[in-house]
Amino acid sequence: MTTTETAILAGGCFWGAQQLLRRRPGVISTRVGYSGGDTPNATYRNHGDHAEAV
């Protein structure tokens, strides 16, 4: 049986972090976005207090 786990990581620009993480052994896929804020439907131009996350 294979177990898949999910992690949400935030640390500066998500595009650079995504490149580093997707190359790690065992990483199946990555997705970037915004996490932890109060702005509904956060975007690049309007992400309020969200953190960029992978």
PABA-362531 format. One record per residue: x, z, y of N, C-alpha, C in turn. Coordinates in nm, 3 decimals. Each point is the difference from the previous one (the first is absolute). Layout:
BEGIN
{n.px = X, n.pz = Z, n.py = Y, ca.px = X, ca.pz = Z, ca.py = Y, c.px = X, c.pz = Z, c.py = Y}
...
REM end
This chain:
BEGIN
{n.px = 0.084, n.pz = 0.000, n.py = -0.118, ca.px = -0.084, ca.pz = 0.000, ca.py = 0.118, c.px = 0.089, c.pz = 0.000, c.py = 0.125}
{n.px = -0.031, n.pz = -0.087, n.py = 0.094, ca.px = 0.075, ca.pz = -0.009, ca.py = 0.124, c.px = -0.076, c.pz = 0.073, c.py = 0.111}
{n.px = 0.072, n.pz = 0.080, n.py = 0.075, ca.px = -0.059, ca.pz = 0.073, ca.py = 0.111, c.px = 0.046, c.pz = -0.063, c.py = 0.131}
{n.px = -0.093, n.pz = -0.027, n.py = 0.088, ca.px = 0.031, ca.pz = -0.052, ca.py = 0.132, c.px = -0.033, c.pz = 0.106, c.py = 0.103}
{n.px = 0.092, n.pz = 0.024, n.py = 0.093, ca.px = -0.022, ca.pz = 0.097, ca.py = 0.106, c.px = 0.005, c.pz = -0.069, c.py = 0.135}
{n.px = -0.065, n.pz = 0.058, n.py = 0.099, ca.px = -0.003, ca.pz = -0.054, ca.py = 0.135, c.px = 0.070, c.pz = 0.097, c.py = 0.095}
{n.px = 0.080, n.pz = -0.056, n.py = 0.090, ca.px = 0.066, ca.pz = 0.080, ca.py = 0.104, c.px = -0.024, c.pz = -0.066, c.py = 0.134}
{n.px = -0.021, n.pz = 0.079, n.py = 0.105, ca.px = -0.010, ca.pz = -0.051, ca.py = 0.136, c.px = 0.118, c.pz = 0.059, c.py = 0.077}
{n.px = 0.085, n.pz = -0.088, n.py = 0.053, ca.px = 0.121, ca.pz = 0.042, ca.py = 0.070, c.px = -0.001, c.pz = -0.055, c.py = 0.142}
{n.px = 0.038, n.pz = 0.082, n.py = 0.096, ca.px = 0.008, ca.pz = -0.045, ca.py = 0.138, c.px = 0.139, c.pz = 0.032, c.py = 0.053}
{n.px = 0.061, n.pz = -0.097, n.py = 0.070, ca.px = 0.134, ca.pz = 0.024, ca.py = 0.052, c.px = 0.048, c.pz = -0.113, c.py = 0.088}
{n.px = -0.049, n.pz = -0.006, n.py = 0.121, ca.px = 0.042, ca.pz = -0.106, ca.py = 0.091, c.px = -0.073, c.pz = -0.129, c.py = -0.028}
{n.px = 0.065, n.pz = -0.110, n.py = 0.025, ca.px = -0.060, ca.pz = -0.133, ca.py = -0.018, c.px = -0.034, c.pz = -0.023, c.py = -0.147}
{n.px = -0.126, n.pz = -0.029, n.py = -0.030, ca.px = -0.037, ca.pz = -0.014, ca.py = -0.140, c.px = 0.055, c.pz = -0.124, c.py = -0.067}
{n.px = 0.032, n.pz = -0.104, n.py = 0.076, ca.px = 0.052, ca.pz = -0.122, ca.py = -0.063, c.px = 0.138, c.pz = 0.024, c.py = -0.061}
{n.px = 0.086, n.pz = 0.073, n.py = 0.068, ca.px = 0.132, ca.pz = 0.031, ca.py = -0.055, c.px = -0.010, c.pz = 0.092, c.py = -0.120}
{n.px = -0.085, n.pz = 0.101, n.py = 0.010, ca.px = -0.019, ca.pz = 0.093, ca.py = -0.112, c.px = -0.057, c.pz = -0.073, c.py = -0.121}
{n.px = -0.092, n.pz = -0.092, n.py = 0.024, ca.px = -0.059, ca.pz = -0.075, ca.py = -0.111, c.px = 0.107, c.pz = -0.080, c.py = -0.074}
{n.px = 0.090, n.pz = -0.064, n.py = 0.073, ca.px = 0.106, ca.pz = -0.078, ca.py = -0.063, c.px = 0.087, c.pz = 0.087, c.py = -0.091}
{n.px = 0.035, n.pz = 0.119, n.py = 0.047, ca.px = 0.082, ca.pz = 0.091, ca.py = -0.080, c.px = -0.075, c.pz = 0.047, c.py = -0.125}
{n.px = -0.125, n.pz = 0.038, n.py = 0.017, ca.px = -0.077, ca.pz = 0.056, ca.py = -0.110, c.px = -0.036, c.pz = -0.102, c.py = -0.106}
{n.px = -0.034, n.pz = -0.121, n.py = 0.039, ca.px = -0.044, ca.pz = -0.099, ca.py = -0.098, c.px = 0.112, c.pz = -0.041, c.py = -0.096}
{n.px = 0.124, n.pz = 0.026, n.py = 0.038, ca.px = 0.114, ca.pz = -0.035, ca.py = -0.086, c.px = 0.038, c.pz = 0.111, c.py = -0.098}
{n.px = -0.064, n.pz = 0.115, n.py = 0.011, ca.px = 0.032, ca.pz = 0.114, ca.py = -0.088, c.px = -0.055, c.pz = -0.024, c.py = -0.140}
{n.px = 0.077, n.pz = 0.037, n.py = -0.102, ca.px = -0.049, ca.pz = -0.013, ca.py = -0.138, c.px = -0.129, c.pz = 0.081, c.py = -0.018}
{n.px = -0.095, n.pz = -0.059, n.py = -0.067, ca.px = -0.125, ca.pz = 0.068, ca.py = -0.028, c.px = -0.109, c.pz = -0.022, c.py = 0.103}
{n.px = 0.036, n.pz = -0.055, n.py = 0.118, ca.px = -0.101, ca.pz = -0.027, ca.py = 0.102, c.px = -0.074, c.pz = -0.128, c.py = -0.039}
{n.px = -0.129, n.pz = 0.011, n.py = -0.019, ca.px = -0.082, ca.pz = -0.114, ca.py = -0.043, c.px = -0.045, c.pz = -0.083, c.py = 0.119}
{n.px = -0.044, n.pz = 0.066, n.py = 0.106, ca.px = -0.045, ca.pz = -0.071, ca.py = 0.120, c.px = 0.007, c.pz = 0.093, c.py = 0.120}
{n.px = -0.002, n.pz = -0.060, n.py = 0.119, ca.px = -0.003, ca.pz = 0.078, ca.py = 0.124, c.px = -0.105, c.pz = -0.060, c.py = 0.092}
{n.px = -0.047, n.pz = 0.083, n.py = 0.092, ca.px = -0.095, ca.pz = -0.045, ca.py = 0.102, c.px = 0.025, c.pz = 0.084, c.py = 0.124}
{n.px = -0.002, n.pz = -0.063, n.py = 0.116, ca.px = 0.023, ca.pz = 0.073, ca.py = 0.125, c.px = -0.131, c.pz = 0.020, c.py = 0.075}
{n.px = 0.000, n.pz = 0.102, n.py = 0.086, ca.px = -0.118, ca.pz = 0.027, ca.py = 0.082, c.px = 0.025, c.pz = 0.122, c.py = 0.086}
{n.px = -0.108, n.pz = 0.066, n.py = 0.039, ca.px = 0.007, ca.pz = 0.116, ca.py = 0.088, c.px = -0.065, c.pz = 0.118, c.py = -0.068}
{n.px = 0.058, n.pz = 0.118, n.py = 0.016, ca.px = -0.048, ca.pz = 0.119, ca.py = -0.071, c.px = -0.004, c.pz = 0.121, c.py = 0.091}
{n.px = -0.098, n.pz = 0.086, n.py = -0.023, ca.px = -0.003, ca.pz = 0.132, ca.py = 0.061, c.px = -0.056, c.pz = 0.012, c.py = 0.140}
{n.px = -0.055, n.pz = -0.105, n.py = 0.055, ca.px = -0.050, ca.pz = 0.009, ca.py = 0.137, c.px = -0.152, c.pz = 0.001, c.py = 0.007}
{n.px = -0.050, n.pz = 0.004, n.py = 0.122, ca.px = -0.144, ca.pz = 0.007, ca.py = 0.023, c.px = -0.061, c.pz = -0.132, c.py = 0.048}
{n.px = 0.082, n.pz = -0.103, n.py = 0.025, ca.px = -0.052, ca.pz = -0.127, ca.py = 0.050, c.px = -0.062, c.pz = -0.080, c.py = -0.115}
{n.px = -0.129, n.pz = -0.033, n.py = 0.009, ca.px = -0.060, ca.pz = -0.081, ca.py = -0.106, c.px = 0.059, c.pz = -0.141, c.py = 0.000}
{n.px = 0.025, n.pz = -0.056, n.py = -0.116, ca.px = 0.051, ca.pz = -0.137, ca.py = -0.014, c.px = 0.124, c.pz = -0.024, c.py = 0.085}
{n.px = 0.100, n.pz = 0.084, n.py = -0.018, ca.px = 0.124, ca.pz = -0.009, ca.py = 0.079, c.px = 0.064, c.pz = -0.138, c.py = -0.015}
{n.px = 0.058, n.pz = -0.048, n.py = 0.109, ca.px = 0.072, ca.pz = -0.127, ca.py = 0.002, c.px = 0.137, c.pz = 0.021, c.py = 0.063}
{n.px = 0.082, n.pz = -0.105, n.py = -0.002, ca.px = 0.133, ca.pz = 0.009, ca.py = 0.060, c.px = -0.009, c.pz = 0.038, c.py = 0.148}
{n.px = -0.092, n.pz = -0.057, n.py = 0.073, ca.px = -0.014, ca.pz = 0.026, ca.py = 0.143, c.px = -0.079, c.pz = 0.127, c.py = 0.031}
{n.px = -0.079, n.pz = 0.049, n.py = -0.096, ca.px = -0.083, ca.pz = 0.117, ca.py = 0.023, c.px = 0.002, c.pz = 0.090, c.py = -0.123}
{n.px = 0.110, n.pz = 0.075, n.py = -0.016, ca.px = 0.008, ca.pz = 0.088, ca.py = -0.116, c.px = -0.002, c.pz = 0.148, c.py = 0.039}
{n.px = -0.022, n.pz = 0.028, n.py = 0.127, ca.px = -0.017, ca.pz = 0.138, ca.py = 0.044, c.px = 0.107, c.pz = 0.093, c.py = -0.053}
{n.px = -0.041, n.pz = 0.107, n.py = -0.068, ca.px = 0.095, ca.pz = 0.098, ca.py = -0.052, c.px = 0.032, c.pz = -0.021, c.py = -0.148}
{n.px = -0.033, n.pz = -0.117, n.py = -0.053, ca.px = 0.036, ca.pz = -0.032, ca.py = -0.138, c.px = 0.152, c.pz = -0.018, c.py = -0.013}
{n.px = 0.050, n.pz = 0.019, n.py = -0.120, ca.px = 0.139, ca.pz = -0.031, ca.py = -0.033, c.px = 0.003, c.pz = -0.130, c.py = -0.077}
{n.px = 0.102, n.pz = -0.083, n.py = 0.023, ca.px = 0.019, ca.pz = -0.119, ca.py = -0.081, c.px = 0.041, c.pz = 0.046, c.py = -0.139}
{n.px = -0.066, n.pz = -0.050, n.py = -0.101, ca.px = 0.023, ca.pz = 0.050, ca.py = -0.136, c.px = 0.010, c.pz = -0.114, c.py = -0.100}
{n.px = 0.070, n.pz = 0.029, n.py = -0.110, ca.px = 0.010, ca.pz = -0.093, ca.py = -0.113, c.px = -0.069, c.pz = 0.065, c.py = -0.117}
REM end
